[in-house]
Amino acid sequence: MEFNEKSILFASLLGSKVAQQIPRFETVQNEIGKRVLPPISFLPFKNNPVKINEPEGNFNPGELWMADAPKSESEQFFPFTFIDENGQKFLLPYEPMLNISSANNIVERTVAKAGNDIKYQGTVKERWSRGDYEIKITGVLIGSILTGDVSQCFPKSDFEKLRDILESRKSWGIQCEPLQLLGISKIVVYDMNFPFTKGENVQAYEISVKSDFDYNLLLEEEDVLQY
């Protein structure tokens, strides 16, 4: 049997028994290693040149490191604003998430009841009042530059304003649509947290507050008679 390059190549590719008849198979392997297999036309490979287009218009490289600008009150869906006694306002620059909860304060009395009638089981609810609304505010402060020196990228100004509000010993007026629907116009800060936040220009915050309603402990005599 005559062996040439073509027969050896096809025998090795097709697994023919012809390859078993070759006296020195290592020689065949060496010969195959010297050959380049023919291209297979059905494979969807195509080498296209890579082109890099230049940016159009005026381009400032520094803009690549700029963060998104804070949204104005009109651009936020539920903006949250703190208001002090002088009417000064501080709008949280990025809309926070609100979790609101409350409960009823109910005075219960357990009374010994005779008999086994099912309608006499349980406690007697004597009176109840409305508890405070507990509100958890979760949000983020973002500096204008993504990375760089602390004085440039960290949201220092907004952080200091929020810190002054949280550390004050007074109630704060607020403007926020979901809270106004519940009749809440004042809050008192109970707890604050500034957790670790990924990003040089980002600082998250968590604030726990409660609703604060005005009340009058001194009643006029005519007001008492009305009750």
C-alpha positions in Angstrom: 0.0 0.0 0.0 1.3 3.4 -1.0 1.3 6.1 1.6 1.5 9.7 0.7 0.8 13.0 2.6 -2.8 13.1 1.5 -3.6 9.5 2.5 -1.9 9.8 5.8 -3.8 13.0 6.6 -7.2 11.7 5.8 -6.5 8.4 7.5 -5.7 10.2 10.7 -8.8 12.5 10.5 -11.3 9.8 9.6 -9.9 7.2 12.0 -9.5 4.7 9.2 -7.9 1.3 9.7 -5.3 2.5 7.2 -3.6 4.2 10.1 -3.1 0.9 11.8 -1.2 -0.4 8.9 1.5 2.2 9.1 4.6 0.5 10.5 5.9 3.5 12.4 3.0 5.5 13.7 5.2 8.0 15.6 6.5 9.1 12.2 3.0 9.7 11.0 2.2 11.8 14.1 5.3 13.9 13.4 4.3 14.4 9.8 0.8 15.4 10.9 2.3 17.9 13.3 4.0 19.6 10.4 0.8 20.0 8.5 -1.8 22.7 8.8 -5.4 21.5 8.6 -7.5 23.0 5.8 -10.0 25.7 6.9 -13.6 24.5 7.5 -15.9 26.8 5.7 -19.1 26.2 7.8 -17.7 27.7 11.0 -18.9 31.3 11.4 -15.5 32.9 12.0 -14.7 36.1 10.4 -11.9 38.4 11.3 -13.1 41.9 11.0 -10.8 44.9 11.7 -11.5 46.7 14.9 -12.1 50.4 14.5 -12.0 53.0 17.3 -14.1 56.0 16.5 -13.2 59.4 17.8 -15.8 61.1 20.0 -18.0 63.6 18.2 -18.4 67.2 19.3 -16.7 68.9 22.3 -15.3 66.3 24.7 -14.0 67.0 28.2 -12.1 64.1 29.7 -12.9 65.3 33.2 -16.6 64.6 32.7 -15.8 60.9 32.8 -15.2 61.2 36.6 -18.3 63.3 37.3 -21.2 61.7 39.2 -24.9 62.2 38.4 -26.1 65.6 39.6 -28.6 65.6 42.5 -32.3 65.7 41.5 -34.3 68.8 42.3 -37.6 68.6 44.3 -39.7 68.7 41.1 -37.7 65.8 39.7 -38.2 63.5 42.7 -41.4 61.4 43.1 -41.6 61.7 46.9 -39.1 64.4 47.9 -38.2 64.7 51.6 -37.5 68.1 53.2 -36.5 69.1 56.7 -37.8 72.5 57.9 -36.5 74.3 61.0 -38.4 76.8 63.2 -37.1 79.7 61.0 -38.5 78.2 57.8 -35.1 77.1 56.5 -35.3 74.0 54.4 -32.9 71.1 53.6 -34.0 68.8 50.8 -32.4 65.4 50.8 -30.5 65.5 47.5 -31.5 62.0 46.5 -34.9 60.6 47.2 -34.8 58.3 50.2 -36.8 55.1 50.9 -39.4 55.3 53.7 -40.7 52.5 55.9 -43.7 53.6 58.0 -45.2 51.6 60.9 -47.5 52.2 63.8 -49.7 50.5 66.4 -52.6 51.0 68.8 -52.0 51.3 72.5 -54.8 49.2 74.1 -55.5 48.9 77.8 -56.6 45.3 78.5 -58.1 43.8 81.6 -58.4 40.1 82.4 -61.7 39.4 84.2 -62.7 36.1 85.9 -65.8 34.9 84.1 -68.2 32.2 85.2 -69.4 29.5 82.9 -68.1 28.0 79.7 -69.9 30.4 77.3 -67.5 31.1 74.4 -68.7 34.7 74.1 -67.2 35.5 77.5 -63.6 34.4 76.8 -60.7 36.8 76.2 -59.8 40.1 77.7 -61.8 43.3 78.1 -60.5 46.2 76.0 -61.1 49.2 78.2 -59.5 52.0 76.1 -57.1 52.6 73.4 -55.0 55.4 71.9 -53.0 55.8 68.8 -49.3 55.1 69.0 -46.5 57.1 67.3 -45.7 56.5 63.7 -42.2 55.0 63.5 -40.4 55.9 60.3 -37.2 54.6 58.9 -35.5 56.8 56.4 -32.8 55.1 54.2 -30.9 57.1 51.6 -27.5 58.1 50.2 -25.4 61.1 49.8 -23.2 61.3 46.6 -20.3 63.6 45.9 -19.9 65.3 42.5 -16.6 63.5 41.6 -16.4 59.7 41.5 -12.8 59.3 42.8 -10.0 61.5 44.0 -9.1 63.4 47.1 -11.5 63.3 50.1 -12.1 67.0 50.0 -13.1 66.8 46.3 -15.2 63.6 46.1 -16.8 63.0 49.5 -20.2 64.7 50.0 -18.9 66.8 52.9 -21.4 69.7 52.7 -24.5 67.5 52.6 -23.1 65.2 55.3 -22.5 68.2 57.7 -26.0 69.6 57.1 -27.6 66.2 57.8 -25.4 65.7 60.8 -26.6 69.1 62.3 -30.2 68.1 61.8 -29.8 64.6 63.4 -27.9 66.0 66.5 -30.3 68.8 67.3 -32.4 68.4 70.4 -35.8 69.4 68.9 -38.5 68.3 66.6 -38.3 69.1 62.9 -40.9 70.1 60.5 -41.0 67.9 57.4 -42.6 67.9 53.9 -43.2 64.5 52.3 -46.4 63.5 50.6 -46.9 60.0 52.2 -46.3 61.4 55.7 -48.6 64.4 55.1 -51.4 61.9 54.1 -51.0 60.4 57.6 -51.2 63.9 59.2 -47.5 63.9 60.1 -45.9 67.4 59.9 -43.2 67.0 62.6 -40.8 64.3 63.6 -38.2 63.6 66.3 -34.9 61.8 65.5 -34.3 58.7 67.7 -31.5 56.9 66.0 -29.0 57.4 63.1 -26.5 55.2 61.3 -23.9 55.8 58.7 -22.9 52.3 57.5 -19.8 51.5 55.4 -20.6 52.3 51.8 -18.7 51.2 48.6 -17.5 54.1 46.6 -15.3 57.0 47.5 -17.9 59.6 46.8 -20.9 57.8 48.4 -22.2 57.7 52.0 -25.3 55.9 53.0 -27.4 56.8 56.0 -30.2 55.2 58.0 -32.4 57.4 60.3 -35.1 56.3 62.7 -37.6 58.9 63.6 -41.1 59.1 65.2 -44.0 61.4 64.5 -44.5 64.3 66.9 -48.0 65.9 67.2 -48.8 69.1 69.0 -50.8 68.8 72.2 -52.2 71.1 74.9 -52.2 69.9 78.5 -53.9 73.0 79.8 -57.6 73.1 79.0 -59.9 76.0 79.6 -63.0 75.5 81.7 -65.3 76.0 78.8 -63.4 73.4 76.8 -63.8 70.9 79.6 -67.6 71.5 79.8 -67.9 70.6 76.1 -66.8 67.1 76.9 
